[in-house]
């Protein structure tokens, strides 16, 4: 029954994909991203050639010199515009952000590998004459989370020293995900972090958790869980599309069978943008980390308050 439901949702999204997939005019020169405003920087929509194919992309460019580049990839049949304000939150922490409007079916490993090659080869040129940062953080939502894992694993396989880790948003794992995140982790040398939603059909009941919990990393993130239970079934509180939040739409929310929760979206953006900044700069904002997720007493104040606070409740993603 679960497989049938997921197949129906995927089919519905595929039909509607052209509605949400594009963030700007194909073939366009550099133009401002629609609906974006920030005193800390700007968003530019343009074209980027990867592996001989041109893709419509969004770049988020902080006013100051960027501390690193974060790939922040959208999910299946979604678009970069659906991650507008989450990308903005990361940019406002000082990172340059890149998102490709592309087919994310199965995490699109072919494109992910090609992007990894281009990033290692330093052939990815930001717009407006900006320099490409040397440090990279890979991230993505849902199927885009798998895409990010492939990019990160490719960077690791090619020995790129500037890879700093991953920040994933309720990723949906495909074949090879476990090996990918293990390659990014490099035995715990690099953080691999996730902000997950409650278990549901659309995230295949948190099917990424097996790979995350098998890492030797002492902390792999936070699950924004639920408001409560009804007859033993979790309800409310978090949604697969919390990362989209106010940039979501009826298509995504119908597929997810839930609506983003403003409180959880704010929490997600706060956690993820702080982690991304820490990875890029090689620092640790102590309040947002745990030295041992098996022991909540080792968690900083922001995480402790979240996982021990009032409803909607949250939980640490368990570690082995």
C-alpha positions in Angstrom: 0.0 0.0 0.0 2.8 2.4 0.9 4.6 1.7 -2.4 1.3 2.4 -4.3 0.8 5.7 -2.4 4.3 6.8 -3.2 3.9 5.9 -6.9 0.7 7.9 -7.1 2.4 10.9 -5.5 5.4 10.7 -7.8 3.1 10.5 -10.8 1.1 13.5 -9.6 4.3 15.5 -9.2 5.6 14.4 -12.5 2.5 15.8 -14.2 2.8 19.1 -12.4 6.6 19.4 -12.5 6.7 22.0 -15.2 4.7 24.3 -13.0 7.3 24.6 -10.3 10.6 23.6 -11.9 11.8 26.8 -13.4 13.0 29.8 -11.4 13.6 32.1 -14.4 13.5 32.4 -18.2 15.5 29.7 -20.0 18.5 31.0 -21.8 18.4 34.2 -19.9 21.3 36.4 -19.0 21.9 37.3 -15.4 18.6 38.5 -13.9 17.4 39.1 -10.3 15.5 36.2 -8.7 11.8 36.9 -8.4 10.6 37.7 -4.9 14.0 38.0 -3.3 15.2 40.8 -1.1 18.0 41.0 1.4 20.3 43.7 2.7 23.0 41.0 3.0 23.3 40.2 -0.7 21.4 39.3 -3.8 20.1 36.4 -5.8 20.9 36.1 -9.5 19.2 33.7 -12.0 21.3 32.7 -15.0 22.6 29.7 -17.0 25.4 27.3 -16.0 26.9 24.6 -18.3 27.6 21.3 -16.6 28.8 18.3 -18.6 28.0 20.1 -21.9 24.4 20.9 -20.9 23.1 24.3 -19.9 21.0 24.5 -16.7 18.9 27.4 -15.3 20.4 28.1 -11.9 20.1 30.5 -8.9 23.1 32.0 -7.3 22.9 33.7 -3.9 25.8 36.2 -3.5 26.6 37.7 -0.1 27.8 41.3 -0.2 31.0 40.4 1.7 33.5 37.8 0.5 31.8 34.4 0.8 33.2 32.0 3.5 32.3 29.1 1.3 29.9 27.7 -1.4 26.9 25.7 -0.4 25.1 23.5 -2.9 21.4 23.6 -1.9 19.5 21.4 -4.3 15.7 21.2 -4.5 13.7 18.0 -4.4 12.0 15.9 -7.1 9.8 17.9 -9.4 10.4 21.1 -7.4 12.4 24.2 -8.3 15.1 26.4 -6.8 12.4 29.0 -6.1 10.8 26.6 -3.6 14.0 27.0 -1.5 14.2 30.8 -1.8 14.1 31.8 1.8 16.1 28.8 3.1 18.9 29.7 0.6 18.6 33.3 1.8 19.1 32.2 5.4 22.3 30.4 4.4 23.5 33.4 2.4 22.9 35.7 5.2 25.3 33.6 7.3 28.0 34.5 4.8 28.0 31.6 2.2 27.5 31.7 -1.5 24.7 29.4 -2.5 24.1 27.5 -5.7 20.9 25.7 -6.8 20.3 24.0 -10.2 16.8 23.8 -11.7 17.1 20.2 -12.9 15.4 16.8 -13.0 16.0 15.2 -9.6 14.5 11.8 -10.4 16.5 9.2 -8.4 18.8 12.0 -7.3 20.1 12.4 -10.9 23.5 10.8 -10.1 24.8 11.5 -13.6 24.4 15.2 -13.3 25.6 15.1 -9.7 28.9 13.4 -10.8 29.3 15.9 -13.6 28.8 18.8 -11.1 31.3 17.2 -8.7 33.9 17.1 -11.5 33.2 20.7 -12.5 33.6 21.8 -8.9 36.9 20.0 -8.5 38.0 21.3 -11.8 37.0 24.9 -10.7 35.1 25.4 -14.0 32.0 26.6 -12.2 32.0 30.4 -12.5 29.6 32.5 -10.4 28.0 35.5 -12.0 28.8 39.2 -11.5 32.6 38.5 -11.7 32.5 36.8 -8.3 35.2 34.3 -7.4 34.3 30.7 -6.6 35.0 29.9 -3.0 37.5 27.2 -2.3 35.5 25.5 0.4 32.3 23.5 -0.3 29.3 22.3 1.7 26.9 20.0 -0.1 23.2 20.0 0.7 19.8 19.3 -0.7 16.1 18.4 0.1 14.5 15.0 -0.4 15.8 13.6 -3.8 18.0 16.6 -3.9 19.6 15.3 -0.7 20.6 12.2 -2.5 21.9 14.4 -5.4 24.0 16.3 -2.8 25.4 13.0 -1.4 26.6 12.0 -4.9 28.3 15.4 -5.4 29.9 15.1 -2.0 31.1 11.6 -2.6 32.5 12.6 -6.0 34.5 15.5 -4.4 35.8 13.0 -1.7 36.8 10.4 -4.4 38.7 13.0 -6.3 40.5 14.1 -3.1 39.1 17.7 -3.1 40.5 19.2 0.1 37.9 22.0 0.3 35.0 19.6 1.0 33.8 20.5 4.5 30.7 18.3 4.9 27.0 18.0 4.2 23.8 19.6 5.5 20.7 17.6 4.3 17.0 18.3 4.5 14.8 15.3 5.1 16.8 13.4 2.4 15.2 10.4 0.6 17.9 7.9 0.0 18.5 6.0 -3.3 21.0 3.2 -4.0 24.5 4.2 -2.9 23.4 6.7 -0.3 25.1 4.9 2.6 28.4 4.7 0.7 28.0 8.4 -0.3 27.6 9.8 3.2 30.3 7.5 4.5 32.7 9.0 1.8 31.7 12.5 2.8 32.2 11.7 6.5 35.6 10.1 6.0 35.5 8.3 9.2 34.0 11.2 11.1 36.5 13.8 9.9 33.7 15.7 8.2 30.2 16.4 9.6 27.2 15.0 7.9 24.1 16.6 9.3 20.4 16.3 8.6 17.2 18.2 9.6 14.6 15.5 9.2 10.8 15.5 9.4 8.5 13.0 11.0 8.2 9.6 9.3 5.8 9.6 6.3 5.2 7.9 3.0 6.9 10.8 1.1 10.2 10.4 2.9 9.9 6.6 2.8 9.6 6.5 6.6 12.9 8.3 7.1 14.8 5.8 4.9 18.0 7.9 5.2 18.3 7.2 8.9 20.0 3.8 8.5 22.9 5.4 6.6 23.1 8.4 9.0 23.1 6.4 12.1 25.7 4.0 10.9 28.3 6.8 10.6 30.9 7.2 13.3 30.1 10.9 13.5 29.0 11.7 17.1 26.1 14.0 15.9 24.1 13.7 12.7 21.3 16.1 13.3 17.8 16.7 14.5 14.4 15.3 13.6 11.5 17.8 13.9 9.0 15.2 14.9 5.3 15.7 15.7 2.7 17.4 17.8 1.3 14.2 19.3 -0.2 10.8 18.6 -3.7 9.7 17.7 -4.3 6.0 18.1 -0.6 5.5 18.0 -0.1 7.4 14.7 2.1 10.6 14.8 0.4 13.8 13.5 1.2 17.4 12.9 4.3 19.4 14.0 6.6 18.8 11.0 6.3 18.2 7.3 8.6 16.9 4.5 8.3 20.4 2.9 9.2 22.4 6.0 12.4 23.4 4.2 10.2 25.1 1.6 8.0 26.8 4.1 6.6 30.1 2.8 8.0 29.2 -0.7 6.0 26.0 -0.9 2.8 25.5 -2.9 -0.2 23.3 -3.2 1.6 20.7 -5.4 4.4 20.0 -2.9 2.1 20.1 0.1 -0.4 17.8 -1.6 2.4 15.3 -2.3 3.7 15.5 1.2 0.2 15.2 2.7 1.0 18.1 5.1 1.6 21.8 5.2 4.8 23.4 6.4 4.8 24.4 10.0 6.1 28.0 10.5 7.7 27.2 13.8 9.5 24.1 12.4 10.6 26.0 9.2 12.1 28.7 11.4 13.9 26.1 13.5 15.1 24.3 10.3 16.5 27.5 8.8 18.2 28.5 12.1 19.9 25.1 12.5 20.9 24.5 8.9 22.3 28.0 8.2 24.4 27.9 11.4 25.7 24.5 10.7 26.6 25.5 7.1 28.5 28.6 8.4 30.3 26.5 10.9 31.3 23.9 8.3 32.5 26.6 5.8 34.5 28.5 8.4 35.8 25.5 10.4 34.3 26.7 13.6 31.6 25.4 16.0 28.8 27.4 17.4 28.6 25.4 20.6 24.9 25.9 21.2 24.1 24.1 17.9 26.1 20.9 18.3 26.3 17.8 20.5 29.5 16.1 21.2 27.6 12.8 21.7 24.1 12.6 20.4 23.6 9.4 22.6 23.8 11.7 25.6 21.6 14.8 25.4 23.6 16.4 28.2 26.5 17.0 25.7 24.3 19.1 23.5 24.5 22.9 23.3 21.7 25.1 24.5 19.9 25.6 21.2 19.7 21.9 20.5 18.9 21.0 24.1 16.1 23.5 24.2 14.7 22.1 20.9 14.8 18.4 21.7 13.7 18.9 25.3 11.2 21.7 24.9 7.5 22.0 24.5 5.4 20.8 21.5 6.0 20.5 18.6 8.6 18.1 20.0 11.8 17.3 18.3 14.4 14.5 18.7 18.1 13.9 18.1 18.7 11.6 15.1 20.2 8.5 16.9 23.8 7.6 16.5 25.3 4.1 16.7 
